[in-house]
């Protein structure tokens, strides 16, 4: 194993499930050691069904500062080395973002810097773009603003609605997350300013 991963989610947990399968199959050499959810959701239900550790910090009941404090404690107690924000609708504060600098990823359903923030799919459809996509980036104190690790474009079809575009973006998100996570947990992310390169394994051609 190359570390202990915490995945943060707020919704269906599609990316969470794909990460869990990659861990189970050995494609991702990391332990899925904690799932953090900021509301009751299918991702949290999947976590319970799999018997994985779950921290539910319900934003309907807890303030942002209370949630951050509980998360920080849980990450320390479980010796978490890497973070993945996968459809997580809250933000990490500066303390956690700083603690995990270079070791935390976020996946976003647009080609950043286009359409940051909530409902990037709806934003893209409303704007009328012909191409959108998926970005996986390092987490910093900005919202969807960290250095980009991986991107892939997806065409917006003339008859696309929110559901059809969401469906076609999902496998692209899963592919990008796996590539970026594999590089991160292996220590192969080479960061120079805003440029990120996924280097080769030591000894690889």
Biotite code that builds the C-alpha atoms (Angstrom):
import biotite.structure as struc

atoms = struc.array([
    struc.Atom([0.000, 0.000, 0.000], chain_id="A", res_id=1, res_name="UNK", atom_name="CA", element="C"),
    struc.Atom([1.108, 3.573, -0.743], chain_id="A", res_id=2, res_name="UNK", atom_name="CA", element="C"),
    struc.Atom([-0.949, 5.365, 1.871], chain_id="A", res_id=3, res_name="UNK", atom_name="CA", element="C"),
    struc.Atom([-4.345, 5.840, 3.468], chain_id="A", res_id=4, res_name="UNK", atom_name="CA", element="C"),
    struc.Atom([-6.976, 7.671, 1.455], chain_id="A", res_id=5, res_name="UNK", atom_name="CA", element="C"),
    struc.Atom([-10.044, 9.631, 2.605], chain_id="A", res_id=6, res_name="UNK", atom_name="CA", element="C"),
    struc.Atom([-12.761, 10.285, 0.012], chain_id="A", res_id=7, res_name="UNK", atom_name="CA", element="C"),
    struc.Atom([-15.193, 13.176, 0.543], chain_id="A", res_id=8, res_name="UNK", atom_name="CA", element="C"),
    struc.Atom([-18.649, 13.010, -1.047], chain_id="A", res_id=9, res_name="UNK", atom_name="CA", element="C"),
    struc.Atom([-22.101, 14.625, -0.887], chain_id="A", res_id=10, res_name="UNK", atom_name="CA", element="C"),
    struc.Atom([-24.206, 12.680, -3.374], chain_id="A", res_id=11, res_name="UNK", atom_name="CA", element="C"),
    struc.Atom([-24.512, 9.445, -5.311], chain_id="A", res_id=12, res_name="UNK", atom_name="CA", element="C"),
    struc.Atom([-20.936, 8.363, -4.620], chain_id="A", res_id=13, res_name="UNK", atom_name="CA", element="C"),
    struc.Atom([-20.275, 7.240, -8.202], chain_id="A", res_id=14, res_name="UNK", atom_name="CA", element="C"),
    struc.Atom([-16.609, 8.212, -8.068], chain_id="A", res_id=15, res_name="UNK", atom_name="CA", element="C"),
    struc.Atom([-16.319, 6.828, -4.539], chain_id="A", res_id=16, res_name="UNK", atom_name="CA", element="C"),
    struc.Atom([-17.563, 3.450, -5.763], chain_id="A", res_id=17, res_name="UNK", atom_name="CA", element="C"),
    struc.Atom([-15.150, 3.417, -8.693], chain_id="A", res_id=18, res_name="UNK", atom_name="CA", element="C"),
    struc.Atom([-12.272, 4.241, -6.346], chain_id="A", res_id=19, res_name="UNK", atom_name="CA", element="C"),
    struc.Atom([-13.385, 1.450, -4.020], chain_id="A", res_id=20, res_name="UNK", atom_name="CA", element="C"),
    struc.Atom([-13.367, -0.998, -6.930], chain_id="A", res_id=21, res_name="UNK", atom_name="CA", element="C"),
    struc.Atom([-9.912, 0.184, -8.051], chain_id="A", res_id=22, res_name="UNK", atom_name="CA", element="C"),
    struc.Atom([-8.601, -0.350, -4.515], chain_id="A", res_id=23, res_name="UNK", atom_name="CA", element="C"),
    struc.Atom([-10.213, -3.809, -4.316], chain_id="A", res_id=24, res_name="UNK", atom_name="CA", element="C"),
    struc.Atom([-8.766, -4.889, -7.676], chain_id="A", res_id=25, res_name="UNK", atom_name="CA", element="C"),
    struc.Atom([-5.286, -3.609, -6.876], chain_id="A", res_id=26, res_name="UNK", atom_name="CA", element="C"),
    struc.Atom([-5.249, -0.952, -9.603], chain_id="A", res_id=27, res_name="UNK", atom_name="CA", element="C"),
    struc.Atom([-4.964, 1.713, -6.912], chain_id="A", res_id=28, res_name="UNK", atom_name="CA", element="C"),
    struc.Atom([-2.358, 0.766, -4.273], chain_id="A", res_id=29, res_name="UNK", atom_name="CA", element="C"),
    struc.Atom([-3.875, 2.651, -1.364], chain_id="A", res_id=30, res_name="UNK", atom_name="CA", element="C"),
    struc.Atom([-6.183, 1.839, 1.531], chain_id="A", res_id=31, res_name="UNK", atom_name="CA", element="C"),
    struc.Atom([-9.632, 3.440, 1.447], chain_id="A", res_id=32, res_name="UNK", atom_name="CA", element="C"),
    struc.Atom([-9.439, 4.331, 5.123], chain_id="A", res_id=33, res_name="UNK", atom_name="CA", element="C"),
    struc.Atom([-12.233, 6.904, 5.547], chain_id="A", res_id=34, res_name="UNK", atom_name="CA", element="C"),
    struc.Atom([-15.236, 8.358, 3.758], chain_id="A", res_id=35, res_name="UNK", atom_name="CA", element="C"),
    struc.Atom([-16.437, 11.828, 4.753], chain_id="A", res_id=36, res_name="UNK", atom_name="CA", element="C"),
    struc.Atom([-19.979, 12.923, 3.831], chain_id="A", res_id=37, res_name="UNK", atom_name="CA", element="C"),
    struc.Atom([-21.446, 16.329, 4.608], chain_id="A", res_id=38, res_name="UNK", atom_name="CA", element="C"),
    struc.Atom([-25.051, 15.115, 4.417], chain_id="A", res_id=39, res_name="UNK", atom_name="CA", element="C"),
    struc.Atom([-26.930, 11.793, 4.399], chain_id="A", res_id=40, res_name="UNK", atom_name="CA", element="C"),
    struc.Atom([-26.582, 10.525, 0.820], chain_id="A", res_id=41, res_name="UNK", atom_name="CA", element="C"),
    struc.Atom([-26.258, 7.343, -1.284], chain_id="A", res_id=42, res_name="UNK", atom_name="CA", element="C"),
    struc.Atom([-22.470, 7.599, -1.036], chain_id="A", res_id=43, res_name="UNK", atom_name="CA", element="C"),
    struc.Atom([-22.723, 7.373, 2.754], chain_id="A", res_id=44, res_name="UNK", atom_name="CA", element="C"),
    struc.Atom([-25.145, 4.443, 2.472], chain_id="A", res_id=45, res_name="UNK", atom_name="CA", element="C"),
    struc.Atom([-22.725, 2.594, 0.166], chain_id="A", res_id=46, res_name="UNK", atom_name="CA", element="C"),
    struc.Atom([-19.919, 3.200, 2.660], chain_id="A", res_id=47, res_name="UNK", atom_name="CA", element="C"),
    struc.Atom([-21.942, 1.695, 5.505], chain_id="A", res_id=48, res_name="UNK", atom_name="CA", element="C"),
    struc.Atom([-22.947, -1.291, 3.344], chain_id="A", res_id=49, res_name="UNK", atom_name="CA", element="C"),
    struc.Atom([-19.286, -1.992, 2.571], chain_id="A", res_id=50, res_name="UNK", atom_name="CA", element="C"),
    struc.Atom([-18.315, -1.744, 6.231], chain_id="A", res_id=51, res_name="UNK", atom_name="CA", element="C"),
    struc.Atom([-15.932, 1.149, 5.584], chain_id="A", res_id=52, res_name="UNK", atom_name="CA", element="C"),
    struc.Atom([-15.267, 3.900, 8.136], chain_id="A", res_id=53, res_name="UNK", atom_name="CA", element="C"),
    struc.Atom([-17.688, 6.801, 7.670], chain_id="A", res_id=54, res_name="UNK", atom_name="CA", element="C"),
    struc.Atom([-17.639, 10.299, 9.141], chain_id="A", res_id=55, res_name="UNK", atom_name="CA", element="C"),
    struc.Atom([-20.972, 12.052, 8.622], chain_id="A", res_id=56, res_name="UNK", atom_name="CA", element="C"),
    struc.Atom([-20.671, 15.787, 9.286], chain_id="A", res_id=57, res_name="UNK", atom_name="CA", element="C"),
    struc.Atom([-24.189, 16.885, 8.408], chain_id="A", res_id=58, res_name="UNK", atom_name="CA", element="C"),
    struc.Atom([-24.138, 20.494, 7.238], chain_id="A", res_id=59, res_name="UNK", atom_name="CA", element="C"),
    struc.Atom([-27.800, 20.818, 8.225], chain_id="A", res_id=60, res_name="UNK", atom_name="CA", element="C"),
    struc.Atom([-26.836, 20.287, 11.864], chain_id="A", res_id=61, res_name="UNK", atom_name="CA", element="C"),
    struc.Atom([-23.234, 21.504, 12.178], chain_id="A", res_id=62, res_name="UNK", atom_name="CA", element="C"),
    struc.Atom([-21.546, 24.798, 11.341], chain_id="A", res_id=63, res_name="UNK", atom_name="CA", element="C"),
    struc.Atom([-18.686, 24.856, 8.862], chain_id="A", res_id=64, res_name="UNK", atom_name="CA", element="C"),
    struc.Atom([-16.163, 25.368, 11.686], chain_id="A", res_id=65, res_name="UNK", atom_name="CA", element="C"),
    struc.Atom([-17.606, 22.432, 13.625], chain_id="A", res_id=66, res_name="UNK", atom_name="CA", element="C"),
    struc.Atom([-17.395, 20.226, 10.545], chain_id="A", res_id=67, res_name="UNK", atom_name="CA", element="C"),
    struc.Atom([-13.806, 21.258, 9.858], chain_id="A", res_id=68, res_name="UNK", atom_name="CA", element="C"),
    struc.Atom([-12.787, 20.476, 13.433], chain_id="A", res_id=69, res_name="UNK", atom_name="CA", element="C"),
    struc.Atom([-14.386, 17.025, 13.333], chain_id="A", res_id=70, res_name="UNK", atom_name="CA", element="C"),
    struc.Atom([-12.799, 16.274, 9.966], chain_id="A", res_id=71, res_name="UNK", atom_name="CA", element="C"),
    struc.Atom([-9.343, 17.387, 11.111], chain_id="A", res_id=72, res_name="UNK", atom_name="CA", element="C"),
    struc.Atom([-9.569, 15.140, 14.170], chain_id="A", res_id=73, res_name="UNK", atom_name="CA", element="C"),
    struc.Atom([-10.745, 12.126, 12.153], chain_id="A", res_id=74, res_name="UNK", atom_name="CA", element="C"),
    struc.Atom([-7.996, 12.553, 9.540], chain_id="A", res_id=75, res_name="UNK", atom_name="CA", element="C"),
    struc.Atom([-5.362, 12.645, 12.277], chain_id="A", res_id=76, res_name="UNK", atom_name="CA", element="C"),
    struc.Atom([-6.816, 9.712, 14.207], chain_id="A", res_id=77, res_name="UNK", atom_name="CA", element="C"),
    struc.Atom([-6.955, 7.514, 11.105], chain_id="A", res_id=78, res_name="UNK", atom_name="CA", element="C"),
    struc.Atom([-3.509, 8.621, 9.881], chain_id="A", res_id=79, res_name="UNK", atom_name="CA", element="C"),
    struc.Atom([-4.868, 9.738, 6.501], chain_id="A", res_id=80, res_name="UNK", atom_name="CA", element="C"),
    struc.Atom([-2.151, 10.524, 3.965], chain_id="A", res_id=81, res_name="UNK", atom_name="CA", element="C"),
    struc.Atom([-4.196, 11.574, 0.890], chain_id="A", res_id=82, res_name="UNK", atom_name="CA", element="C"),
    struc.Atom([-7.573, 13.186, 0.185], chain_id="A", res_id=83, res_name="UNK", atom_name="CA", element="C"),
    struc.Atom([-9.992, 13.017, -2.736], chain_id="A", res_id=84, res_name="UNK", atom_name="CA", element="C"),
    struc.Atom([-12.931, 15.435, -2.997], chain_id="A", res_id=85, res_name="UNK", atom_name="CA", element="C"),
    struc.Atom([-15.419, 13.641, -5.239], chain_id="A", res_id=86, res_name="UNK", atom_name="CA", element="C"),
    struc.Atom([-18.658, 15.586, -5.610], chain_id="A", res_id=87, res_name="UNK", atom_name="CA", element="C"),
    struc.Atom([-18.123, 17.160, -2.191], chain_id="A", res_id=88, res_name="UNK", atom_name="CA", element="C"),
    struc.Atom([-20.263, 20.292, -1.885], chain_id="A", res_id=89, res_name="UNK", atom_name="CA", element="C"),
    struc.Atom([-18.375, 21.895, 0.991], chain_id="A", res_id=90, res_name="UNK", atom_name="CA", element="C"),
    struc.Atom([-14.927, 23.464, 0.891], chain_id="A", res_id=91, res_name="UNK", atom_name="CA", element="C"),
    struc.Atom([-11.788, 22.626, 2.804], chain_id="A", res_id=92, res_name="UNK", atom_name="CA", element="C"),
    struc.Atom([-10.530, 25.411, 5.018], chain_id="A", res_id=93, res_name="UNK", atom_name="CA", element="C"),
    struc.Atom([-6.988, 26.805, 4.865], chain_id="A", res_id=94, res_name="UNK", atom_name="CA", element="C"),
    struc.Atom([-5.706, 24.631, 7.715], chain_id="A", res_id=95, res_name="UNK", atom_name="CA", element="C"),
    struc.Atom([-6.659, 21.350, 6.044], chain_id="A", res_id=96, res_name="UNK", atom_name="CA", element="C"),
    struc.Atom([-5.775, 22.570, 2.556], chain_id="A", res_id=97, res_name="UNK", atom_name="CA", element="C"),
    struc.Atom([-2.342, 23.565, 3.844], chain_id="A", res_id=98, res_name="UNK", atom_name="CA", element="C"),
    struc.Atom([-1.827, 20.342, 5.767], chain_id="A", res_id=99, res_name="UNK", atom_name="CA", element="C"),
    struc.Atom([-2.549, 18.265, 2.670], chain_id="A", res_id=100, res_name="UNK", atom_name="CA", element="C"),
    struc.Atom([-0.915, 20.519, 0.091], chain_id="A", res_id=101, res_name="UNK", atom_name="CA", element="C"),
    struc.Atom([0.082, 18.352, -2.867], chain_id="A", res_id=102, res_name="UNK", atom_name="CA", element="C"),
    struc.Atom([-1.771, 15.373, -1.384], chain_id="A", res_id=103, res_name="UNK", atom_name="CA", element="C"),
    struc.Atom([-5.412, 16.356, -2.011], chain_id="A", res_id=104, res_name="UNK", atom_name="CA", element="C"),
    struc.Atom([-7.342, 16.178, -5.284], chain_id="A", res_id=105, res_name="UNK", atom_name="CA", element="C"),
    struc.Atom([-10.701, 17.519, -6.407], chain_id="A", res_id=106, res_name="UNK", atom_name="CA", element="C"),
    struc.Atom([-12.680, 16.405, -9.461], chain_id="A", res_id=107, res_name="UNK", atom_name="CA", element="C"),
    struc.Atom([-14.846, 18.979, -11.240], chain_id="A", res_id=108, res_name="UNK", atom_name="CA", element="C"),
    struc.Atom([-17.194, 18.468, -14.227], chain_id="A", res_id=109, res_name="UNK", atom_name="CA", element="C"),
    struc.Atom([-15.895, 21.249, -16.474], chain_id="A", res_id=110, res_name="UNK", atom_name="CA", element="C"),
    struc.Atom([-12.717, 22.320, -18.192], chain_id="A", res_id=111, res_name="UNK", atom_name="CA", element="C"),
    struc.Atom([-11.500, 24.696, -15.515], chain_id="A", res_id=112, res_name="UNK", atom_name="CA", element="C"),
    struc.Atom([-11.113, 27.626, -15.279], chain_id="A", res_id=113, res_name="UNK", atom_name="CA", element="C"),
    struc.Atom([-14.474, 27.573, -17.090], chain_id="A", res_id=114, res_name="UNK", atom_name="CA", element="C"),
    struc.Atom([-17.577, 27.123, -14.922], chain_id="A", res_id=115, res_name="UNK", atom_name="CA", element="C"),
    struc.Atom([-16.169, 26.789, -11.392], chain_id="A", res_id=116, res_name="UNK", atom_name="CA", element="C"),
    struc.Atom([-18.411, 26.339, -8.374], chain_id="A", res_id=117, res_name="UNK", atom_name="CA", element="C"),
    struc.Atom([-21.798, 24.686, -8.113], chain_id="A", res_id=118, res_name="UNK", atom_name="CA", element="C"),
    struc.Atom([-23.674, 23.071, -11.029], chain_id="A", res_id=119, res_name="UNK", atom_name="CA", element="C"),
    struc.Atom([-20.929, 23.289, -13.642], chain_id="A", res_id=120, res_name="UNK", atom_name="CA", element="C"),
    struc.Atom([-23.043, 21.118, -15.964], chain_id="A", res_id=121, res_name="UNK", atom_name="CA", element="C"),
    struc.Atom([-25.981, 23.504, -15.761], chain_id="A", res_id=122, res_name="UNK", atom_name="CA", element="C"),
    struc.Atom([-23.626, 26.445, -16.288], chain_id="A", res_id=123, res_name="UNK", atom_name="CA", element="C"),
    struc.Atom([-22.190, 24.860, -19.445], chain_id="A", res_id=124, res_name="UNK", atom_name="CA", element="C"),
    struc.Atom([-25.626, 24.102, -20.878], chain_id="A", res_id=125, res_name="UNK", atom_name="CA", element="C"),
    struc.Atom([-26.918, 27.595, -20.107], chain_id="A", res_id=126, res_name="UNK", atom_name="CA", element="C"),
    struc.Atom([-23.877, 29.199, -21.727], chain_id="A", res_id=127, res_name="UNK", atom_name="CA", element="C"),
    struc.Atom([-24.301, 27.116, -24.862], chain_id="A", res_id=128, res_name="UNK", atom_name="CA", element="C"),
    struc.Atom([-20.744, 25.780, -25.114], chain_id="A", res_id=129, res_name="UNK", atom_name="CA", element="C"),
    struc.Atom([-19.996, 23.039, -27.649], chain_id="A", res_id=130, res_name="UNK", atom_name="CA", element="C"),
    struc.Atom([-17.287, 21.439, -25.508], chain_id="A", res_id=131, res_name="UNK", atom_name="CA", element="C"),
    struc.Atom([-17.021, 20.903, -21.776], chain_id="A", res_id=132, res_name="UNK", atom_name="CA", element="C"),
    struc.Atom([-15.169, 18.182, -19.875], chain_id="A", res_id=133, res_name="UNK", atom_name="CA", element="C"),
    struc.Atom([-13.605, 17.069, -16.627], chain_id="A", res_id=134, res_name="UNK", atom_name="CA", element="C"),
    struc.Atom([-10.775, 18.501, -14.554], chain_id="A", res_id=135, res_name="UNK", atom_name="CA", element="C"),
    struc.Atom([-8.876, 16.849, -11.709], chain_id="A", res_id=136, res_name="UNK", atom_name="CA", element="C"),
    struc.Atom([-6.826, 19.394, -9.792], chain_id="A", res_id=137, res_name="UNK", atom_name="CA", element="C"),
    struc.Atom([-4.867, 19.808, -6.603], chain_id="A", res_id=138, res_name="UNK", atom_name="CA", element="C"),
    struc.Atom([-6.801, 21.354, -3.740], chain_id="A", res_id=139, res_name="UNK", atom_name="CA", element="C"),
    struc.Atom([-5.835, 24.738, -2.397], chain_id="A", res_id=140, res_name="UNK", atom_name="CA", element="C"),
    struc.Atom([-7.716, 27.505, -0.559], chain_id="A", res_id=141, res_name="UNK", atom_name="CA", element="C"),
    struc.Atom([-9.510, 28.646, -3.716], chain_id="A", res_id=142, res_name="UNK", atom_name="CA", element="C"),
    struc.Atom([-12.753, 27.115, -4.962], chain_id="A", res_id=143, res_name="UNK", atom_name="CA", element="C"),
    struc.Atom([-11.865, 24.928, -7.959], chain_id="A", res_id=144, res_name="UNK", atom_name="CA", element="C"),
    struc.Atom([-8.669, 26.930, -8.358], chain_id="A", res_id=145, res_name="UNK", atom_name="CA", element="C"),
    struc.Atom([-5.746, 24.591, -7.654], chain_id="A", res_id=146, res_name="UNK", atom_name="CA", element="C"),
    struc.Atom([-3.140, 23.482, -10.213], chain_id="A", res_id=147, res_name="UNK", atom_name="CA", element="C"),
    struc.Atom([-4.569, 21.146, -12.848], chain_id="A", res_id=148, res_name="UNK", atom_name="CA", element="C"),
    struc.Atom([-3.361, 17.535, -12.850], chain_id="A", res_id=149, res_name="UNK", atom_name="CA", element="C"),
    struc.Atom([-5.596, 16.057, -15.585], chain_id="A", res_id=150, res_name="UNK", atom_name="CA", element="C"),
    struc.Atom([-8.232, 17.228, -18.067], chain_id="A", res_id=151, res_name="UNK", atom_name="CA", element="C"),
    struc.Atom([-10.303, 15.650, -20.815], chain_id="A", res_id=152, res_name="UNK", atom_name="CA", element="C"),
    struc.Atom([-12.798, 17.316, -23.139], chain_id="A", res_id=153, res_name="UNK", atom_name="CA", element="C"),
    struc.Atom([-16.336, 16.044, -23.748], chain_id="A", res_id=154, res_name="UNK", atom_name="CA", element="C"),
    struc.Atom([-18.542, 17.320, -26.571], chain_id="A", res_id=155, res_name="UNK", atom_name="CA", element="C"),
    struc.Atom([-21.879, 18.894, -25.683], chain_id="A", res_id=156, res_name="UNK", atom_name="CA", element="C"),
    struc.Atom([-24.397, 17.404, -28.131], chain_id="A", res_id=157, res_name="UNK", atom_name="CA", element="C"),
    struc.Atom([-27.235, 19.490, -29.597], chain_id="A", res_id=158, res_name="UNK", atom_name="CA", element="C"),
    struc.Atom([-29.893, 17.463, -27.782], chain_id="A", res_id=159, res_name="UNK", atom_name="CA", element="C"),
    struc.Atom([-28.051, 17.176, -24.472], chain_id="A", res_id=160, res_name="UNK", atom_name="CA", element="C"),
    struc.Atom([-29.875, 17.945, -21.261], chain_id="A", res_id=161, res_name="UNK", atom_name="CA", element="C"),
    struc.Atom([-28.445, 17.902, -17.739], chain_id="A", res_id=162, res_name="UNK", atom_name="CA", element="C"),
    struc.Atom([-29.013, 14.162, -17.241], chain_id="A", res_id=163, res_name="UNK", atom_name="CA", element="C"),
    struc.Atom([-27.552, 13.027, -20.576], chain_id="A", res_id=164, res_name="UNK", atom_name="CA", element="C"),
    struc.Atom([-24.441, 15.193, -20.218], chain_id="A", res_id=165, res_name="UNK", atom_name="CA", element="C"),
    struc.Atom([-23.984, 14.067, -16.609], chain_id="A", res_id=166, res_name="UNK", atom_name="CA", element="C"),
    struc.Atom([-24.152, 10.434, -17.778], chain_id="A", res_id=167, res_name="UNK", atom_name="CA", element="C"),
    struc.Atom([-21.420, 10.922, -20.381], chain_id="A", res_id=168, res_name="UNK", atom_name="CA", element="C"),
    struc.Atom([-19.183, 12.863, -18.027], chain_id="A", res_id=169, res_name="UNK", atom_name="CA", element="C"),
    struc.Atom([-19.282, 10.167, -15.316], chain_id="A", res_id=170, res_name="UNK", atom_name="CA", element="C"),
    struc.Atom([-16.904, 7.603, -16.921], chain_id="A", res_id=171, res_name="UNK", atom_name="CA", element="C"),
    struc.Atom([-14.512, 10.408, -17.858], chain_id="A", res_id=172, res_name="UNK", atom_name="CA", element="C"),
    struc.Atom([-14.441, 11.552, -14.231], chain_id="A", res_id=173, res_name="UNK", atom_name="CA", element="C"),
    struc.Atom([-13.727, 8.019, -13.064], chain_id="A", res_id=174, res_name="UNK", atom_name="CA", element="C"),
    struc.Atom([-10.877, 7.604, -15.566], chain_id="A", res_id=175, res_name="UNK", atom_name="CA", element="C"),
    struc.Atom([-9.284, 10.931, -14.676], chain_id="A", res_id=176, res_name="UNK", atom_name="CA", element="C"),
    struc.Atom([-9.529, 10.359, -10.944], chain_id="A", res_id=177, res_name="UNK", atom_name="CA", element="C"),
    struc.Atom([-7.808, 6.997, -11.233], chain_id="A", res_id=178, res_name="UNK", atom_name="CA", element="C"),
    struc.Atom([-4.940, 8.410, -13.323], chain_id="A", res_id=179, res_name="UNK", atom_name="CA", element="C"),
    struc.Atom([-4.426, 11.359, -10.972], chain_id="A", res_id=180, res_name="UNK", atom_name="CA", element="C"),
    struc.Atom([-4.730, 9.261, -7.804], chain_id="A", res_id=181, res_name="UNK", atom_name="CA", element="C"),
    struc.Atom([-2.260, 6.696, -9.079], chain_id="A", res_id=182, res_name="UNK", atom_name="CA", element="C"),
    struc.Atom([0.242, 9.476, -9.688], chain_id="A", res_id=183, res_name="UNK", atom_name="CA", element="C"),
    struc.Atom([-0.409, 11.178, -6.364], chain_id="A", res_id=184, res_name="UNK", atom_name="CA", element="C"),
    struc.Atom([-0.188, 8.139, -4.085], chain_id="A", res_id=185, res_name="UNK", atom_name="CA", element="C"),
    struc.Atom([2.996, 7.025, -5.873], chain_id="A", res_id=186, res_name="UNK", atom_name="CA", element="C"),
    struc.Atom([4.564, 10.444, -5.298], chain_id="A", res_id=187, res_name="UNK", atom_name="CA", element="C"),
    struc.Atom([4.852, 11.096, -9.046], chain_id="A", res_id=188, res_name="UNK", atom_name="CA", element="C"),
    struc.Atom([3.137, 14.503, -9.231], chain_id="A", res_id=189, res_name="UNK", atom_name="CA", element="C"),
    struc.Atom([5.760, 17.050, -10.248], chain_id="A", res_id=190, res_name="UNK", atom_name="CA", element="C"),
    struc.Atom([4.460, 20.545, -9.491], chain_id="A", res_id=191, res_name="UNK", atom_name="CA", element="C"),
    struc.Atom([6.079, 23.710, -10.834], chain_id="A", res_id=192, res_name="UNK", atom_name="CA", element="C"),
    struc.Atom([3.943, 26.740, -10.121], chain_id="A", res_id=193, res_name="UNK", atom_name="CA", element="C"),
    struc.Atom([0.597, 26.028, -11.787], chain_id="A", res_id=194, res_name="UNK", atom_name="CA", element="C"),
    struc.Atom([1.987, 23.292, -14.010], chain_id="A", res_id=195, res_name="UNK", atom_name="CA", element="C"),
    struc.Atom([1.674, 19.664, -12.910], chain_id="A", res_id=196, res_name="UNK", atom_name="CA", element="C"),
    struc.Atom([3.277, 16.691, -14.585], chain_id="A", res_id=197, res_name="UNK", atom_name="CA", element="C"),
    struc.Atom([2.680, 13.042, -13.720], chain_id="A", res_id=198, res_name="UNK", atom_name="CA", element="C"),
    struc.Atom([6.174, 11.560, -13.821], chain_id="A", res_id=199, res_name="UNK", atom_name="CA", element="C"),
    struc.Atom([7.197, 7.983, -14.496], chain_id="A", res_id=200, res_name="UNK", atom_name="CA", element="C"),
    struc.Atom([7.859, 5.356, -11.872], chain_id="A", res_id=201, res_name="UNK", atom_name="CA", element="C"),
    struc.Atom([11.497, 5.208, -10.801], chain_id="A", res_id=202, res_name="UNK", atom_name="CA", element="C"),
    struc.Atom([13.394, 3.079, -13.279], chain_id="A", res_id=203, res_name="UNK", atom_name="CA", element="C"),
    struc.Atom([10.642, 3.314, -15.912], chain_id="A", res_id=204, res_name="UNK", atom_name="CA", element="C"),
    struc.Atom([11.668, 4.381, -19.436], chain_id="A", res_id=205, res_name="UNK", atom_name="CA", element="C"),
])
